[in-house]
Amino acid sequence: MKIAVLVTDGFEQAELLEPKKALEAAGAIVHILSDKKDSVQGFKHVDKGKSVKVDMRIEAADVDDYAAVLLPGGVVNGDALRLLPEARTFVRAANDAEKPIASICHGGWLLISAGIAKDRIVTSWPSLQDDFQNAGSKWVDQEVVRDENFVSSRKPADIPAFSNEFILALEEQQRRQGRAAQQKSAATGDQAGQQSLPAVPPGKQLSAKGTAPAAPPEHEDEAFAVHQGTSEQSDG
């Protein structure tokens, strides 16, 4: 299962790296798609953070190759990404195919500009509340919100619950695809096609909704520091 991360320079570091770690721990392959060629620059609030290698430019990627889309936040990233026609086209196609789309903080701006936020229940960084409401969305102030194929959260402190809900959405998608493949195989008599898609490996998914997974020993990212109360809360 491959996950597409749509991102450009100025993303909030924790909102990309932490969900990416959780997805990879659950057995997914995560690709960074961008308008940049080699790498994209992350930030920890207003300070320059880590750069992340770009796997492919967005316009060269085929949405059919990916099971879901992740949209990290960061004001600069979110504002720039929503202006890219190729990003709007990609996320619109993912939504048309009912693939899970997970947005956090300012990542939700792309949903609005792609024209797919109407009549959806979402959350985000609070400053996007008016934007979502003007787009016809119902905005709520919650740690994580699931509405059909949309998963959304507000800020870095929400990342554990956000990642967990996203993985649950992916597991449900796998089960649906497995049942559909079995039904199709039964109808055509193709015995080889009756195997269901592989489930997430045992022990690979996150802890219960709303609880933080254990951080790697060398972990220093802001999201977990905020969650554990050892750092001031980020504004995404």
Disulfide bonds with the S-S distance in Angstrom:
none
